[in-house]
């Protein structure tokens, strides 16, 4: 009997948009790396791995028209996500839950939150700058989506704790949160300096576009060989 096989589509070749990069990318990337390394005490191996993430470069491609201030804030957030992911990957569910609660407080009350763990120090610094320029609706949406992201990270940690591999539908739903793309979508509004009404952001067409981009990016980045909880394992039963 021939084992079933699957051909995954070439997502990248289907993108019709011209690739552009923000001219401020290199300077912003340097500033972001210094911002993180001045706070987080990585050992040599983790420091090398961190420098390979190049979150500032990713931000430069995603927000090619952002000015220096906004691109720096976004670049710092992107690299902060890598830091948080690095921490949470080693945590059990309860540890991830405690960290997540602290992170949410950092974004809600950056001036009064007393948690000074490195990842929280970075979050508070970023949040203060977000509040400086983001509209109230933009900030609210950002915090809401960060909350969903944190909940997804906690759920993922729980799956690891229990050695539980979710079914395909559950995996796809969880991946939409742990990709951290939903807060990144909010930062499009932040980078452009606009204040979108809720009825625009919540319009079914906009939500459908967000979901499509989220799935496209998440599945493009997913690797069948990455972890026991990734999408290759979800296809095996089918």
N, C-alpha and C positions, 0 to 999 in steps of 0.2 A: 504494500500500500504506500503510495507516494504521500509524504507529509505535505500539509498545506503550506503555501508560500504567499507572501504579501509583497506587493510593490507599492512603496510609499511614493507619492507624487513629488516632483522637484519643485518645491514651493518657491525657491528663490528665483528661478527662471520665469515664473509667472508674474512677477512684480513689474508693472509697467512704468514705474516712476524713476526719473533720473536721480542718480545718487549724488547728493550734495553734502558738503561738510562746512561747518562753521569755521571761519578764518581764525577765530580765537581759541580753537580747540587745544593746541599744544600748550599754550600758556595756562589755560584753565586746568588742563590735566595735571600739570606740574603743581599748581596750587592745591589741587585736591589731594594729590598723593602726600604732599607735605602736611596738609590738614589732618589726614588720618594718622600718618606715622608719628606726628608730634603727640598724639593722644593714646594710640593703641600700641602696646608693647609686644610686638610680634617677635618670635624667634626667627632665625635666619631663613628657615624653610618657608614659614608662613609669610614672611616679608617678601620673599621672592615670588611666591604664589600671588600675593596681593598685587604686586607691581605688574603682573601679567594680565590682570583683569582689565586694565585700561578703561575704566568706567567713564573717564572724561572723554575719551575718543568716541565711545558709544554715544555719549550725550551730544557730542559735536555733530554726529551724523543724524541723530534724531531731532535735534533742534537747530537747524542750520542758520536760522534767522534771529536767534536770541541775542540780546546784547550781553556785555561782559558780566554784569551783575547777575542777570537771570540765568545765564549759562553756568556761572560758577555755583549758584545755589543748586541747580539741577544736577550738575556733575557731582557735587558733594553728596547729594541724596543717592545718586546711582551707586557711588562707591560705598556709601554707608550701607546700602542693601547687601553688598557683597560681604561687608563686615558682619552684619547681623546674620546672614546666611551661614557664614563660617562658624559663628558662635552656636547658632541653634541646631546645626547639623550634629553637634556633639551632645545635645541635651535630650534628656528623657522628657516625657510629656509634661510633668509638673514643673520641671525647670523651665521649659519653653513657655509655659503658662505664666509663670512669675516674671520672666523676662518680657514677655509680651505686654503684660499689665503695666510694667514700668515704662516701656516704650510709648504706650498710648498716653500715659501721664506726661511724658516729656513733650509730646506734641500738643496736648491740651493745655498744659500749664508750664511752658518752658522756663518761665521766670521764677517759679516757686517749687518745682519738682526737685527733691533733694537726692535722688539717686545719681551717684557720680561714677557708676561703672563706665568704662570707656565708651561703650556703644551708646550709652545714655547721654554722656557729655556731648558726643557728636550730634545726637538727635536734637538736643536742646539748642545747640548752636545753630543748626540748620533751621529749626522751627522758628527761632527768633527772626531770622532773615526772611523766612516765608511770610511771617506775619507783617513784616515791614513793607512788603510790596503786594501781597496777594489780597484780593477782595475777600470780604467775609464769606461769601458763598463759595468761593474757590477754596478757602482754607477749610471750611466745613466739609466740603466734598472730599478734600484730601484726607482729612482725619478719619472720615467714615471709611474710605477705601483702605487706609492703613489698618484700621480695625479689622476689616475683612481679611486683609493679608495676614495679620498676626493670628487670627483665628485659624486660617488655613495652615500656617506653620505649626501651630499647636496640634491640629488634627493630624498632620503629617508625622509629627513626633510620636503621637499616640499610635499610629500605624506601625512605626518602627518598634515601639515598646512591645506591642502585641505580636510583632512579626506578621502583621495582617496586610495582605495585598488587596486593595479595593478592586471592585469590578470596573469594567471600562467606563461606564457612565459616571460612577462616583469619582474615578480617577480624573476624567476630563473636567468635571465640575470643580474638583479640588485644585487642579492645575491652573485653572483660570484665576484662582486667588493667589496661589503661591508664586505665580509668575511675576507678581508685583507690577503688572502692566496697568492695572486700574488706577493706582495713584499716579503712574507716569502719564496716563491720559489727562488727568487733571492738570498736570504741569504744562501741558500744551497751552491751556488757558492762562496759566501763570506766566509763561514765557512770552506770550503775545500781549500781555497787559490788558486783557479784556475780562469783562464780568458777565458771564453767560447766565441768562435766566434759567431757573430749574426746568421750565417747560421745554427749553431747547435741549438741555443735557439729557433729560429723561424721555425725549421723543423716541418712539420705537425704532425709527430709522437710525438714529445716532447710536442707540443701544445695540442694535443689530450690527452696525459697523464696528463698534468696539469689540463685540464678541468675536467677530470674524478676524479682526487683527490680532486679538489675544490668542485665539486658537492657532492662527497662521504662525505667529511668532513662537508660541510655546512648543508646537509640534516641530517647527524647524530646528529649534534648539535642543529638543529631546534626543537622547541617544539610547538605542536599545541596550548598550553595554554600560550605562552609567550607574544605575542602582537597581536593586531588586524591586523597587517600587515604581519603575518608570514604564513607559508605554509599550515597550516590547513585550513585557510580561503580561500586559493586559490583552494582547492579541492572541496569546497562546491558546486560551480555551475556545477560540472561535474557529 
